[in-house]
Amino acid sequence: MQSFQQYIDGTFEDGAARFDSIDPATGSVWAAMPEAREDDVDRAVKAAQRALWNGAWPAMTATARGKLLYRLADLVEANARTLAELETRDTGKIIRETSAQIAYVADYYRYYAGLADKIEGATLAIDKADMDVWTRREPIGVVAAVVPWNSQLFLSAVKIGPALAAGCTLVVKASEEAPAPLLEFARLVHEAGFPAGVVNILTGFGPACGSALTRHPGVDHIAFTGGPATAAAVVRNSAENLATTSLELGGKSPFIVFADADLDSAANAQVAGIFAATGQSCVAGSRLIVEASVKDRFLAILKAKAEAIRIGAPLDMATEVGPLCTRRQRDHIAAVVAVSLEAGAKLVTGGRAGEGGGFYYVPTILDCDGVSAASVETELFGPVLSVLSFTSEEEAVRLANATPYGLASGVFTRDLARAHRMIKRIRAGIVWVNTYRAVSPIAPFGGYGQSGQGREGGLAAALDYTKTKTVWLRTSDDPIPDPFVMR
């Protein structure tokens, strides 16, 4: 059985206690993880505070910070296979996906490495003749980065990269569900040569770790990815330290297919959008909204593709869908599907757990037209597609926006004018047109409504990790007159 350590103030250590991590493909224990508690959190935050204000990090030029990020990117790329295997083992995500995603994570660090010395202030054309006034962008401070288990190296890169480019220090909390890849990533941070305390990585449970971190008085900014309920607790905790927050939350993303779309292309995108990563993605296209005149034809294509998906061991490169991360998640999905079928949804395919000892659930399609099905409203975080139909563009917009979430959306049509109308009317932070699930370090990522606030990716993310300092410099040699002498 493998054993992992946490990383605080440049040192690897065991933590206050240990807990077991489960292999989702087998349901058995495969590793021991460090369990951080309140004292560990306090030491990590204080280490980040010291590193922020003293020593090598604040004395370093922005260009030098960028070079460290380039070094980290190279190490991520060189160790992508090891990181991918750990993520697959701990989360159940298939190796063909983790390998590709982690290799691309290196590009995120390279993007922010290049951006580090391009975060600029401005000279202001002030309305006072004897003043020069300018602004400086300075690091916002100590960042608490709370990262879920799914796509954790990507979801940490979009926090760690811009925060380090801006000159911040971090305490990163990996999910207790599957923290192995992030704990291993700490070794790359150490090898890259970041000063002690600049990046601290730990994991643990509830009040003793997550809550202790987000309410800690030494934390200045909280970058959180997870569910809305936990986000609400994070926001409440931030009232303790008045930390600013950026929240990337859940989604129930609409995938809209018009009759004029290339149906084969749209079907491939839909399969990728809901069954890739076993549906465990915040941008999963979990609500198919298809024009009624092509619904039956499109569902037939999807059914054939879903039933041809190869389910198997996640470390096998031939596997296309692996297990869910936890038994609890699989059981939750099974319960929601059962309730939806009782409410009148029709099972197109799937609807059952997979075989073997792991946490498998087969790709599932539910026709939910005309019924109030729980699967349409609930973010299942699994391979379940709910299908609705429409007969007009207005109805498609209404169905797309009939959710408190607003993270992502997809529109498939050959009509360019219609595409532009839909882009304007869909309430979501991302609109993919004739594609789905595309990302880039250059493009901002984030949602509306219950899908969160703030953006990750792009220049905007780096600026979110800064605060503005305004400098006033008087240029006149004349003495300042006595303010209490009338002239």
N, C-alpha and C positions, 0 to 999 in steps of 0.2 A: 504494500500500500504506500502511495506517495504521500509526502508531507510538505506543507508550504508554510512560509513565514510572512509576517507583515513587515513593512518598511517604514521606519520612523527616524527622522533626523540622520539619515545616511547610514542606518544600521538595520540589519535583518534580525528579527526576533520572533519569539513564539507567541507572544500575546498573553493575556490574562488566563485564557483557557483554550480548549481545542474543541472542534466539532467535526462530524463526519460529512463528507460530500458524496452524493449518490450518482452513480452512472445511470442516466436515463434509459440507455439501451438494454440494461440488464436488471435495473432496480436494486443493485447491490452497492455497498460502500466501496469506493475506490481510492479516496484520499482523505487526509486529515487537514483541517484548515484552522488558522489562528482566529480566536474569537476576541476581538477588541472590546474593551469595556470603557467606562467613563474615564478612568485614569489614563488609559492608552490614548483616547481621543484628546484629552487635555494636553498630554505631552506632545502629540502630533501638531496640534494647533499652535502651541507655544514655540515649537521648533520652526513652524512656518512663519510665525511672527518675527522671531530672531533673524531668520534668513532674509525676510523682506527688508529689514531696516539696517542690518549689520553684515559685515563681511564681504565676500566676493560678489554676491548677486547684485546688490544695489550699486556697486562700483563698476559693474560690467557695462560696456556699451551695448546699445541695441543690436549692433552688428555682431558682437560677440555672442549675445543671446541667440541670434539667428544661427550662428555656426554650431552651437550646441544642439539646436533643434535639427539641423541638417544631419549631425552625427546620430541623433536619436532615430531619425528617419531611415538612415542607412542600416542601423542595427535592427529596426523592425523588419525591414526588407530581408536582411540576411537571416533572421530568425523566424520568418513567417511560417515555415513548415511546423516548427516546434510549437509556436503559439496557436496555430490552427488545430493541431492535434489535441492540445490541451483544451481548447474551446469546444471541440467536438466531443471529447471525452466527458467534459463536465456539464455541457448543456444539451447534448444530443443533436446539435446542428450538424448537418452533413459536411464532410471534409471538403467536398468540391466547392461548397459555398464559403466556408470559413477560410480556405486557402486563398480564394480569389479576393474576398473582402479584406483580409489582413494585408495582403500585398498592396492593395489600394490605399490602406490606412497610411502607409508610408508617404504617399503623395499629400495627404492632409498635413502631416508634419512639415513636409517640404514647402507647402504653400505658406504656412505660418512662419516658417523660417525666413522665407523671402520677404514677408510682410513686417518682420520685427523692426527694421530700421526705416519703415515707411509710415509709421503711425505719427502723424504730424499735428502740431498746433497751427495757429493762424495769427497773422498780424492784423489788428483791427484799425480801420480808418476812423479813429475816434474823433468826437466833435469838440475836442479841447486842444488848443494850439500848443500848449506846453507839456503834453503828455505823449509818451509812446506806450501803447497797450498791446499785449499779445497774450495768447493762451498756450498752455502746455498740456499735453496728455500724459497723465501719470498713472501708474498701476492702481487699480481700485483697492488692492490689499490682499488679504488672505482669502482664498476661494475654497469653499467646501463643494466638491464635485461628487454628487451622488449618482451612481451609475447602475442601471439594471443589468441582469445577466445576459439578455439577448443583444447580440452585436456589440458587446461591451468594449472591445478595443476601438471600434469605430465611434461609439457614443462617448467614450472617454477622450478620444483624439480631438473631437470637436469642442471639448472643454479645455483640455490640457494645452493643446496647440495655441489657441488664441490667448489664453491666460499667461502662458510663458512668454509669448511674443510681446505682450503688453508689460511684462516685468513683474507679474504677480507671483505668489507662491501658493501651493495647493495642499489640501488634504483630500485625497480621493477615497471614497468609500465604495468598494465593490459590493455587489449584491451577495448576500449570504447563500443564495441559491446555487451559484456556480462561479466562485471567485478566482479559480485557478489561473486563467489567462492574465488577469490584471495583476495578480501577485507575482507571476513570472515576469510580466512587463516591467516591474520594479527593478529587476536585475539589469534590464537594458538602460533604464534611467540612470542607475548607478554606474554602469559601464560607460555611458556617454559622458560622464564627468560633471553632472549638475552638482552644485554645492549642496552640502548636507542641509536638509530642512526645506529645500525648494519644492520638492515633490515628496509627499508622504502617502503611502498606500496601505489601507487596512480594510478589514471587513468585520462584520458582527451583526447583532440583532437589535431591533426595536429601540427602546429607551436608552439602553446601555451604550449604544453606538450611534445609530442614525439620529435619534433625537438629541443626544448629547452633542453631536457635531453641529447640527443645524441651529441649535440655540446657543452655542458657545459664544461668549462675549468677544472672543478674539477673531470671529469670522466676519468678514466684510461683505461677501457676496456668496450666494448659494446658487449653484447650477445643478438642476435636478432633472432627471429623466425617469418617468414612471407613471403610475396611475393617478387619476384626479383625487381620489380619497387620501392617498399619502401626500400628494401635493398640498392639499388643504392643511394637513398637519405641519408640513414644512413651512407654509406661510405663517401659520400661527406661531411656530417656533421662532421665525424671523422677527417677530415682534419683541422677542427678548433681547436681540442684539441690533435691531434696526438694519439688518443686512438687506441689500438688494437681492432680487431673485430673477432667475431666468428658468422657465418651466417648459419642458418638452414632454407632453402628456400623451394620452391615448388617442385613438381614432376609430371611426366607423366609416371608412372612406367609400364614397360612391364611385362606381365604375360604370360609366354611361355609354351605351352602345346604340348608335342610330342605325337605321336600316341601310343607309348608304355606305356604312363602314366596310372595310376589308374584314370580313368576319373571321377568316382564318388567322389573320394577324392579330385581331382583337382577342381571339380565343387564346392564342399563345401568351399575350400580355396578361390576360385574366388568370391563366394558370400560374404564371410567374407571380402575379400580384397577390394571390391568395394561398397557393400551395407551397411556394418557395419558403424556406425556413420553417416549414410545417405550419405556416400561417402565423408564426410568432414574430410579427413585425408591426410596429405602430402605424405603418402606412399600408397595411394589408388592404387590398381592394375587396372588402368583405361584403359589400352590398352591390350586386349586379343590378343595374337599372337598364333594361333592354327594351327597344321599341317592339311593340306587340306583334307587328307584322313579321318580324324575324325571330321572335322569341323561341319557338319550337326548333327552328333550324339551328339557332345558336346554341341552345341547350344540348342538342344532339351532338354537336361538335365538342362541347365542353365535357359531356358525359364520357365520350370515347377517350378524350385526352386524360381525364381524371382516372379512369379505370386502367389506363395503360401505364400510369406512374409506377415506378419501381420503388417499393417500400422495403427498407432493409437496414443493415448495420450502418451507422453513420460514418464509420471509418472506411467503408468500402466506396471507392471512387465511382462505382456504378450506381450507387443508391441515389435516388432523387428526392425522397421524403423520408426523414428519420423520425425518432420519437419526440414527444413533447418533453419539456424540461423536467416537469414534476408530475407525480401521480395526482396531486391535488388539482392541477390544471386539466389533466385528462378527465378526471371525474366530473369537474365543473362543466366541461364542454359536453360530455355525455348527458348530463342532467338538463342543460339548456336545449340540446337537440331533442330530447325526449319530450320536454314541455312544449316545444314548438310543433312537434308532430301531433301531440294531443290537441293543440289549438287549431289544427287544420292544415299545417304545412305539408307539402307532398315531398316524399323522399325521391330524389332523382338518382342519387347514387351514394354509397357510403353509409354513414350513420351507425358506425360500430367501432369498437376498440380493435386494434390490431392484435395479431397473434404473438405469442412469446411472452417473456417476462418483463419486457420494457414498457415504457409509457407511450405506446403507439395508438394513434387514432387515424383511421383511413380517411383520405380526401372525401369530403362530403358536400353535396349540393342539395339545398332545400328550395323548392318552389314555394314562395311565400305570398304569391299574388292573392289579394283579397282576404288575407287573414292577418290578425294581430299576433305575430310570432315574436317570441323573446329573442330569437337569433338575429332579427333585423335591428334590434335596438341595443343589444348587449355586445360590448367588445369581448369576443371570445378568446382572442389570442391563440387561434388554432386553425386547422385546415377546414373551415366550414364557410361555405358561400351561400348567402341568402339572395334569392332572385325575386325581383319585382319587375313589372312592365309598365310602359307608358304609351300614350297615343298622340301626345303633343309635346312640343318643346317646353311649353309652360308646365306641364305635368312633370316632365323630367327634372326641371329646376326645383319644383316643389318637393319632389321625393329626395333629390340630392341634399337639399338643405333641411330636411326633416330630422335633424339630429342635433344634440348639444355640442357635438364634436365638430372640428373643422381643420383637420391636419392636412389631408391630401385628397385628391380626386383625379379621376381620369375621364377623358372625353374622346370618343372614337367616332369620327365623321370625316367625309371627304369634302364637306361644305365649309369653306374657309370663313365665310360670313357667320355661319352658325357657330363655328368654333369660337370666334371672337365674342359673340353674344354670350356663350356659356362661360367663357373665362371671366367676364365681368360679373356674372350673376351668381356663380357658385361661391359660397362662403367657406373658403378654405385657404390655408397658407400656401399650398402647392396645387397647381393644376397641370397635369400632364396631358398633352394632346397627341393622340395616336402613338403613345408610348406609355410606359408605367415603370415606377420604381427606379428611375434614373437619379443618380446623385453626383455631386462634384464638390470639391473643396471651395470652388469659386462661387457657388450658388447658395444663398441663404436657405435655411430649413427651419420651419416652425409653423405654428397653427393659430387658429382663431378659437374663441369660446373655450370650451372645456378641454381643448387640445393644447392650451398653454399660452405663454407669453414670452416675448424675446425671440431671438433668432440665433441659430448655430450655423456656422459656415460663412464664408465670405468675409469681406472687410468689416461688415456690421458687427460680426461676432467679436472681433478683436477690439473694436471701439467700446463694446459693452463691458470689457474688462478694464476700462480706464475711467478716470474722473478728470474733469477739466479744472485746471488752475489758471486763474486770470492774474496777469502781472501788470501793474501800473508803475511806470517809471517817469518821474517828472524831469523834464529836460531844461527847465529854466534855472539860471543861476540866481535869479532874484529871490530874496527871502520870502517865505510865506507870510503874508500880512497877519497881524493880530486879529483874530476873528471877532474880538469884542470891542475893537476900536472902529467907530463909525467914520466913514470917509465921504 
